[in-house]
Amino acid sequence: MDNSPGNSGHYAGDIEPIEFIEALQKEGLCGYHEANAIKYIARWRRKNGVEDLAKAIWYLQRLICLEGERTGLTIYTPRPSQSHSQAGMAAIIARKVAAMRREEEEEEDEG
């Protein structure tokens, strides 16, 4: 079994996300933040679920803030901070998902 990162089984499709990211980077079209967002979006269904989507959002929010600062364009989006870290966002979402699942289970038990 090949345990290299490109053969992890977390991704599905004809092209690995790393190949897509590298192709974009060769053209100067993909930086660190975009690459991480692509990675987390590509694997969310097969690895960490909503937690990976939260991480993708964190990288996109950070990119929006940095680009806004660079260009002088102000777009309202909370700058990812210590209180809104990847782990923090993922934990909040995970708690909400768990609460929703408990409610569904309680409804099924009652029905």
C-alpha contacts under 8 A as a table, 3 or more apart, distances in Angstrom:
res1	aa1	res2	aa2	distance
2	D	7	N	6.25
2	D	8	S	7.88
3	N	7	N	6.14
3	N	8	S	6.16
4	S	7	N	5.47
4	S	8	S	6.60
5	P	8	S	5.44
6	G	16	E	7.05
6	G	18	I	7.36
8	S	11	Y	7.33
9	G	12	A	7.23
9	G	46	R	7.82
10	H	43	R	5.35
10	H	46	R	5.11
10	H	47	K	5.73
11	Y	16	E	6.89
11	Y	17	P	7.62
11	Y	42	A	6.27
11	Y	43	R	5.23
11	Y	46	R	6.90
12	A	15	I	7.93
12	A	16	E	7.51
12	A	42	A	7.96
12	A	43	R	7.95
13	G	16	E	6.99
15	I	19	E	6.59
15	I	20	F	6.91
16	E	19	E	5.34
16	E	20	F	6.57
17	P	20	F	5.02
17	P	21	I	6.02
17	P	38	I	7.05
17	P	39	K	6.17
17	P	42	A	6.81
18	I	21	I	5.01
18	I	22	E	5.98
18	I	39	K	7.68
19	E	22	E	5.14
19	E	23	A	6.14
20	F	23	A	5.19
20	F	24	L	6.33
21	I	24	L	5.14
21	I	25	Q	6.10
21	I	30	C	6.71
21	I	35	A	5.98
21	I	38	I	7.75
22	E	25	Q	4.93
22	E	26	K	6.17
23	A	26	K	5.27
23	A	27	E	6.78
24	L	27	E	5.28
24	L	28	G	6.33
24	L	29	L	5.00
24	L	30	C	5.35
25	Q	28	G	4.74
25	Q	29	L	5.42
25	Q	30	C	4.87
25	Q	31	G	6.85
26	K	29	L	7.50
27	E	30	C	7.95
28	G	31	G	7.73
30	C	34	E	5.77
30	C	35	A	6.30
31	G	34	E	5.47
31	G	35	A	6.04
32	Y	35	A	5.18
32	Y	36	N	6.30
33	H	36	N	5.31
33	H	37	A	6.27
33	H	59	Y	5.34
33	H	60	L	6.70
33	H	62	R	7.56
33	H	63	L	6.09
34	E	37	A	5.11
34	E	38	I	6.14
34	E	59	Y	7.23
34	E	60	L	7.05
34	E	63	L	7.66
35	A	38	I	5.17
35	A	39	K	6.17
36	N	39	K	4.99
36	N	40	Y	6.22
36	N	56	A	6.79
36	N	59	Y	6.80
37	A	40	Y	5.32
37	A	41	I	6.08
37	A	55	K	7.30
37	A	56	A	4.21
37	A	57	I	7.14
37	A	59	Y	5.86
37	A	60	L	6.55
38	I	41	I	5.21
38	I	42	A	5.96
38	I	56	A	7.29
39	K	42	A	5.23
39	K	43	R	6.45
39	K	56	A	7.96
40	Y	43	R	5.40
40	Y	44	W	5.88
40	Y	52	D	5.16
40	Y	53	L	6.36
40	Y	55	K	6.73
40	Y	56	A	5.48
41	I	44	W	5.53
41	I	52	D	6.81
41	I	53	L	6.05
41	I	56	A	6.27
42	A	45	R	7.86
43	R	46	R	5.52
43	R	47	K	5.90
43	R	48	N	7.75
43	R	52	D	7.47
44	W	47	K	5.47
44	W	48	N	5.58
44	W	49	G	4.60
44	W	50	V	6.70
44	W	51	E	7.63
44	W	52	D	5.15
44	W	53	L	6.27
45	R	48	N	7.05
45	R	49	G	5.26
46	R	49	G	7.02
47	K	52	D	7.82
48	N	51	E	5.58
48	N	52	D	5.51
49	G	52	D	5.69
49	G	53	L	6.89
50	V	53	L	4.94
50	V	54	A	6.20
50	V	90	A	7.36
50	V	93	I	7.18
50	V	94	A	7.32
51	E	54	A	5.09
51	E	55	K	6.36
51	E	89	M	7.91
51	E	90	A	4.70
51	E	91	A	7.69
51	E	93	I	7.17
51	E	94	A	6.97
52	D	55	K	4.99
52	D	56	A	6.26
52	D	90	A	7.72
53	L	56	A	5.02
53	L	57	I	6.25
54	A	57	I	5.08
54	A	58	W	6.20
54	A	86	Q	6.83
54	A	89	M	6.15
54	A	90	A	5.62
54	A	93	I	7.68
55	K	58	W	4.98
55	K	59	Y	6.41
55	K	86	Q	5.29
55	K	87	A	7.97
55	K	89	M	7.67
55	K	90	A	7.12
56	A	59	Y	5.28
56	A	60	L	6.25
57	I	60	L	5.01
57	I	61	Q	5.98
58	W	61	Q	5.18
58	W	62	R	6.18
58	W	80	P	6.54
58	W	85	S	7.38
58	W	86	Q	6.18
59	Y	62	R	5.10
59	Y	63	L	6.15
60	L	63	L	4.98
60	L	64	I	6.14
61	Q	64	I	5.09
61	Q	65	C	6.24
61	Q	77	T	6.75
61	Q	78	P	7.37
61	Q	79	R	6.65
61	Q	80	P	6.75
62	R	65	C	5.15
62	R	66	L	6.16
62	R	79	R	6.25
62	R	80	P	6.04
63	L	66	L	5.11
63	L	67	E	5.99
64	I	67	E	5.23
64	I	68	G	5.95
64	I	75	I	7.73
64	I	77	T	7.69
65	C	68	G	5.03
65	C	69	E	6.20
65	C	75	I	7.61
65	C	77	T	7.18
65	C	79	R	6.18
66	L	69	E	5.12
66	L	70	R	6.13
67	E	70	R	4.91
67	E	71	T	5.99
67	E	73	L	7.83
68	G	71	T	5.30
68	G	72	G	5.48
68	G	73	L	4.67
68	G	74	T	5.44
68	G	75	I	6.64
69	E	72	G	5.18
69	E	73	L	6.75
69	E	74	T	7.33
70	R	73	L	7.88
80	P	83	S	7.74
80	P	84	H	5.33
80	P	85	S	6.22
81	S	84	H	5.00
81	S	85	S	5.88
82	Q	85	S	5.18
83	S	88	G	6.56
84	H	87	A	7.93
84	H	88	G	5.52
84	H	89	M	5.71
85	S	88	G	4.92
85	S	89	M	6.02
86	Q	89	M	5.29
86	Q	90	A	6.02
87	A	90	A	5.07
87	A	91	A	5.95
88	G	91	A	5.10
88	G	92	I	6.24
89	M	92	I	5.21
89	M	93	I	6.23
90	A	93	I	5.15
90	A	94	A	5.92
91	A	94	A	5.00
91	A	95	R	6.11
92	I	95	R	5.25
92	I	96	K	6.35
93	I	96	K	5.10
93	I	97	V	6.11
94	A	97	V	5.09
94	A	98	A	6.05
95	R	98	A	5.08
95	R	99	A	6.12
96	K	99	A	5.08
96	K	100	M	6.18
97	V	100	M	5.08
97	V	101	R	6.20
98	A	101	R	5.08
98	A	102	R	6.20
99	A	102	R	5.08
99	A	103	E	6.24
100	M	103	E	5.11
100	M	104	E	6.24
101	R	104	E	5.02
101	R	105	E	6.15
102	R	105	E	5.06
102	R	106	E	6.12
103	E	106	E	5.07
103	E	107	E	6.17
104	E	107	E	5.09
104	E	108	E	6.21
105	E	108	E	5.03
105	E	109	D	6.17
106	E	109	D	5.05
106	E	110	E	6.20
107	E	110	E	5.09
107	E	111	G	6.08
108	E	111	G	5.05
